[in-house]
Amino acid sequence: MAAVTLNGVRKVYNNGHVGVDRADLSIGDGEFMVLVGPSGCGKSTLLRLIAGLEEATDGSIMIGNRDVTKLEPRDRDIAMVFQSYALYPHMTVEENLGFGLKLRGMSSNEIERLVKEAADMLDLSTMMERLPKQLSGGQRQRVALGRALVRHPQVFLLDEPLSNLDAKLRGTMRAEIARLHRKLKTTMIYVTHDQIEAMTLGERVVVMDKGIIQQIDTPMRIYEAPVNLFVAGFLGNPPMNFFRGRLQERGGLVIEGEGATFPLPASASTLLRTHRDREIVAGIRPENFNRERMTAEDISIEGTVELVESVGSESFLHVRSGSQFLIARIKPTELPAIGARVKLHAPENKILYFDGASGRVLDREA
């Protein structure tokens, strides 16, 4: 096991494209860290830089006490699991698990011991004579994990390993990977675009966009206290609602959007006192809307129901207020009809405010 530290790591390609820009990141010994973001945000590039598959333009990469910035991948003591299983089709499960060890010149007895250990841990013992084509997607992914596991590396790197699986199997494999990490206590760095994987697997999460690390924190801390509009809108399904407009005084502070007004609670006056007549964005999570006013301090928004989605234990109301669209997660009882006028209420302490120009959150404690 080993900690991983990146200091000012940058990757600029020959065409001038910046894949990763000045990444500073410290991953603890034995920590499960998840890199998440949309396609093209730089998360896989960052993982490949750690692996040595890409050469850093600037900065340094430490694994344990070693500077591995200039080392070849084989000298970094890491193991990588890719999105494609990359199994040898003509080899059995047992041969696939042991092939890398064979190339390293290990004795047959040692290879047999390590392969059996990995197979037992991943429940592959009854499949050792099968070829990859005789396995399901989940079984192939377990073989790919096992092939990395037998090496006992200091760091596991996983690049979207569950992307090719269906939704049910992804859930099963998430639990499998989490269980494996708890047992091995090895440093794992996991790349995904799936926010559910990020929220459920990561002890900490790194949110990236356009090659830049936006926020590093625990999953729930990022969900509840995003640092900017991008992070707030990326994590959450449905995503956070945003009401955008200019901050005005109308017998009290309001955000005036196109065709609709968002009234602000009195508690926001201190926070927003320097932002009058500037563009402000108010953010509210769908689950923080209620059909009924709970306290006198709740804010209220009126709109027209555009769509009702019922998914069993909960329902989603899609509401248009002026030119702005909001989604409320509510209980599936007494649902309004399409076209009905409704009022949505939200607690004042569940509203986040962002600067419309920079996108940065306005800190309540600043």
N, C-alpha and C positions, 0 to 999 in steps of 0.2 A: 504493500500500500504506500501511497505517496500523495502529498499535496501537489497541486498544479498552480503556478503563478505566471500570469502574463503581465508584462510591463510595456505599455505603449506600443503594442503589436499592431502593425499596419501592413496591409497587402494592397499594392497597386499593380495592376496588370499593364502589359505593354501598350495597350490602347488608351491608357490613362484612367480606366475605370477603377474606382476605389472599392475593393471588395470588403475590407475591414478597415476601420479608421480609428487608430489610437485606442485599442482595447486594453483596459486595465481590469484584471480579474484574478481573484484569489479563491481557489477551490480547496477546501479543507481535506485533510487525510481521511479517507473513508466516506466522504460526502457524496450524495447523489444530487448533481447539478443538472438542470435542464436548460437548454438554449432553445428559445421559442421565438417565432416571428413569421411573417408572411414569406411567400416564395421570393427569393432574391434578396433577402434582408442581410445575408452574410453569415448566417448561423452555421451552415455546412462548411463554408470557407474557414471559419474560425476553428471548427473541429479538425479540418484537414491541416491547418497550420499546426495545431497541437500534435497531430499524428506525424507530421513531417512530409505529408503528401503535397503540400504547398510550401514554398519558401517565403518566409516573412521578408517584407521590404525593409521594415524598421522594427525595433523593439526586441524584447527577449522573452524566451519561454523556459520556465524552470519546471522540472518534474523531480520532486524531492529536493535534494541539494545539488542536482546537476543542471547545468545550463545546456539544454538540448536544442537550442535554436538552430545550430548548424549540423546537427546529427541526422543521419539517415533514419528512416522509420524503424528499421530492424534493430537499431541501437537505442531506442527510446524506452524499451520495456513496456510497450502498450499493446493492447489487442483491440481490433476494430470489428464491429458488426455493421454490415451495410444494409441498405434497403432491399437490394437484391440478395438472395441467400448465398449466391456464388458458391454453390456446392459442386463438387466434381460428379457429373451425372453417371460415370461408369464405375464409381466407387460406392461401396456400401456405407451405411451410417458409421460403422466402426472404423472403416478405412478413412472416411472423411474426418472423423474426430482425431485420428492419430497421425494424419499425413504431415501436418506441420511439425510435429515432434520428431517424426522420422527424418525430415529434412535437416533438423538440428542435430542429428546424430545421436539421439538418445537410445539407450538399450531397449530391446523388445520388452523386457520385464517392466521397465519404468513406464514405457508407453502404455502397456496393458493396464498397469495400475492407475495411471492418470485418466485414461479413457474410461475405465470402469467407474471411477469416482465421479466423473462428469456425467456419465450416462445414468447413474443412480440418482444424482442430484436433479436431473432434468427429466426423469421418468422415460428414458430411452432404451432401457435394458432389453425390452422385448422386441426392439426394432433393429438390432445391430446388423442383421444380415440383409436388410432391405436397401434398395436403391432409392435415390431421391424421388424418382417418378412414382414410387409406391407410397409416398408420404403425403399427408395433407399439408396445407400451407403452414399451419401452426407447428406441426411436427418438423417441417423443414427449418422453420425459424429457431426451434429449440436446438436442432443440430448445429445451426450457425452460431448460436450462443455457446453451445458446448465446445465447438472448435476454438472459440476464444478462451473459454474457461479453462481448458486443459493446460494452457500456457502459464497460468497463475501470474498474470501481468500485474504491474503496479497500478495501471489505470485502464479501465474499460471505456472505449469510445463507441457510442451507438448512434448511427446516422439514420434516422427515421426507420427503425427496424420493423415497425408494425404497419407501414403504409399499404402493403399489398394484401392485408388481411381484411375480412369482413368485420362489421361493427361488433358482433358478438364475440368473435375470436380475439379481436383487439382487447376487449375487456378482460378476457381470460389471460391473455399474454401480459397485459399490464400487471395483473396480480402476480403472475409468475416472475416477472422481472423484479418487482418490489420484494417478493419473498427471497429471491436470489441475492439481492443486495443486502437484505437484513442478515442473511446467513454468512455471506462472504465478507461483509464490511470493507469492501474494496471501493476505491474512488471510481465513480461512474459519471461520465459526461454524456448526456443524452440530447440529441437534436430532434426536434419535432415542429411541425406547423400546427399540430392539434392541441388546442388549449386544454382539453380534458386530460390528455396525457401529461401536459405540463403541470396542471393543478394537482393531479392525483399522485404523480411519481416524484416530483422534485421536492427535496428538502429546501432548496432555494431555486429560484428561477431567474434566468437572464432574458429580458425582453429586448429584441434587436429590431432595428429598422434602418434601411439604407446604409448598412455597414457599421452603424453606431449602436453601442449599448445604451439603451434608454433607461433601464431600471434593473437593479439586482436586489431581490428581497425574497422573503417567504411567499408562497402562493397567495395566502389570504391577505397578507399585508399589501401586496401589489393589487389585489382585487379591490380592497377597501380603500387604499390610499395611493392611487396611481399618480405619477409625477407629471403626466401631460395627457393631452387629448388622445394621442396615438395609443398609449398604454391603456387608457380608460376604455377606448373603443375596441381594442383588440381582444382583451380578456373579458369573457362573459358571453353567454349564449341564452337568450338574445343579448345583443350588446347593449351597453349603456345608452340611454336616451340623451340626446343633446338638444337644448333649446338655445338657439343663437340669435343675438340681437344687440341693440345698443342700450346701455344702462342710462335710465332716465329717472327724474324725480316727478312723480305724478300723485302727490299726496302720500308718498311712500315710494321706495325704490321699486322699479320694474325693469324687466328686459323687454324692449319693444322689438319684436320680430316682424316678419312680413305677414300682416293680416292677423296677428295674435299678440297678446301681451302675457308675459310670465311674471306674476307678482312675487316679490321677494319678501322673506320674513324680516322683521326688525333686527334680528340677530346678524343679518348680513351687512348692515349699514357700516359698521366699523371696518369689516373686511374689505368692502368695496368703495370706501370713501374717496380713494384717489383714482377711481376708474369711471367717474361720471362722464357720460357722453362718449365712452369708448366701447368697442365691441367686446361683449362678455358671452361666455358659453356656460350655461347651467347644465350639470349632468346628474341624472337620476337613474339608478338601476331599475329594471322592470319590476323586480320583486318588492321594491320600496313604494310602489303605488298602491293605494287602497281605494275601494269604491266609496267608503264612508270616511268622513273627517274624524280623526282619532283625538286630536287636541286642537286648542284654539290657535296654536302656532303653525299648524299644517298649512302648506301652500296648496292652492287649487288651480287646476287647469281644465278648461272646458273644450270639448272637441266632438267630432263626428266619428262614429264607429265605421271603419272601412272594411275590417275583416275580423272574424272570430275564429281562432284555432283552438279546438279542444283536443287535448292529448291525454285524456284519462284523468289523472289526479290533479291536473291544473289546466288552465286555459290562458290564451294570449289574446288580449284585445289590441288591435291595431287602430290607433286613433289619429285623425288628422286635426290639427289645431292651426288654422291659418295655412301657411305653406310648410309647416313642420309636422313630422310624423313621429308618433310616440308608440311604444309597446309597453303594455302593462301585463304582468303575470298575476293572475287572480285565481280564486277558487272557482271550479266549474259549476257554479250554482247561479240560477237566475241571470243568465247571460243576456245582455242587451241584443237587440236586433241590429242588422246591418242598416246604417243610416241614422240610427238613434243618436241623440245628443247625450253625452255623459260628462260627469265631472270626475276627475282623478285627483286624489289628494296624496301628499307625500310629507313625511316629517321633515322639519327644517334642518335637523342634524344629519339627514341622509343626502343632502344636496351638496355637490361639489361645484366649485366655480373655477373657470379657466380663463386666462387672458386670450381673447380672440385672435390677437396678432401672433403671439409667440407660441400659444398652445399650452403654456406652462400652468400648472395648478396654482391657484392663489391660496397660500397657506393660511389657515384659520388662526394659527398661533404666531404668525409673523408680526 
